[in-house]
Amino acid sequence: MKTENIDKDKIDSNVKLVREYEGAQLFHIGILDLVVLNGTHKEMGQQYGGLLKDKILATTRHLEEDLHRFWETLIRKHSEGDWQTILYLRTKNIERFLSRNC
């Protein structure tokens, strides 16, 4: 299904065009993001990633930080050994898992 890009002259004044990427568009409407994609599933996936890369990476960083805090708390609470070494090794195992599976 082929869709046309939104005509910039017909956009409400509180809708802001933020970015365009390979024929796709990202708009901000207040606190919401509106993504307009077109093409094949593969093309739309690439457009989505290209438009929202920064947000995706920021979310990933936040998840990694939360996971790190979780493991630190858990290991401190239940470990009698060098909790910092255990935490470092656990973090490396998670990073390896993510790099292979994500």
C-alpha positions as CSV (number, residue, x, y, z in Angstrom):
1,M,0.0,0.0,0.0
2,K,1.5,3.3,-1.1
3,T,0.8,6.4,1.0
4,E,1.7,10.0,0.2
5,N,3.7,12.2,2.5
6,I,1.7,14.8,4.5
7,D,1.5,18.2,2.7
8,K,3.4,20.6,4.9
9,D,1.1,23.5,4.0
10,K,-1.9,21.7,5.4
11,I,-0.4,21.0,8.9
12,D,-1.9,22.6,12.0
13,S,0.4,25.1,13.6
14,N,0.9,23.0,16.8
15,V,2.2,20.1,14.7
16,K,5.9,20.4,14.0
17,L,7.9,18.5,11.4
18,V,11.0,17.3,13.2
19,R,12.8,15.2,10.8
20,E,12.6,13.4,7.4
21,Y,14.4,10.2,6.5
22,E,14.2,8.3,3.2
23,G,10.7,9.6,2.4
24,A,9.3,9.2,5.9
25,Q,8.4,12.0,8.3
26,L,8.5,12.5,12.1
27,F,6.1,15.1,13.6
28,H,5.7,16.3,17.2
29,I,2.1,17.0,18.3
30,G,2.4,18.3,21.8
31,I,4.1,15.5,23.7
32,L,3.3,12.9,21.1
33,D,5.4,11.7,18.1
34,L,3.6,10.9,14.8
35,V,5.6,8.9,12.3
36,V,4.5,8.7,8.7
37,L,6.1,5.8,6.9
38,N,5.8,4.3,3.4
39,G,7.1,1.6,1.3
40,T,7.7,-2.1,2.0
41,H,7.8,-3.5,5.5
42,K,11.6,-3.5,5.3
43,E,11.7,0.1,4.0
44,M,9.3,1.2,6.8
45,G,11.4,-0.5,9.4
46,Q,14.5,1.3,8.2
47,Q,12.6,4.6,8.1
48,Y,11.3,4.0,11.6
49,G,14.8,3.3,12.9
50,G,16.3,6.2,11.1
51,L,13.7,8.6,12.4
52,L,13.7,7.4,16.0
53,K,17.3,6.2,16.4
54,D,18.1,8.8,19.2
55,K,15.0,7.9,21.2
56,I,15.7,4.1,20.8
57,L,19.3,4.5,22.0
58,A,18.3,6.7,24.9
59,T,15.7,4.1,26.0
60,T,18.3,1.4,25.7
61,R,20.7,3.4,27.9
62,H,18.0,3.9,30.5
63,L,17.2,0.2,30.5
64,E,20.9,-0.7,30.9
65,E,21.3,1.7,33.8
66,D,18.2,0.4,35.5
67,L,19.4,-3.2,35.0
68,H,22.8,-2.3,36.4
69,R,21.2,-0.7,39.5
70,F,19.0,-3.8,39.9
71,W,22.0,-6.2,39.8
72,E,24.0,-4.0,42.1
73,T,21.3,-4.0,44.7
74,L,20.7,-7.7,44.4
75,I,24.3,-8.6,44.6
76,R,25.1,-6.3,47.5
77,K,22.2,-7.7,49.4
78,H,22.9,-11.4,48.8
79,S,26.7,-11.5,48.3
80,E,29.4,-12.1,51.0
81,G,32.2,-11.6,48.5
82,D,33.6,-8.8,46.4
83,W,30.2,-7.5,45.1
84,Q,31.9,-5.1,42.7
85,T,33.7,-7.9,40.8
86,I,30.5,-10.0,40.8
87,L,28.6,-7.0,39.4
88,Y,31.2,-6.3,36.7
89,L,31.1,-10.0,35.6
90,R,27.3,-10.1,35.6
91,T,27.1,-6.9,33.5
92,K,29.6,-8.3,31.0
93,N,27.4,-11.5,30.7
94,I,24.3,-9.3,30.0
95,E,26.2,-7.2,27.5
96,R,27.3,-10.4,25.6
97,F,23.8,-11.8,25.7
98,L,22.3,-8.5,24.3
99,S,24.9,-8.2,21.6
100,R,24.1,-11.7,20.4
101,N,20.4,-11.6,20.7
102,C,19.3,-8.0,20.0
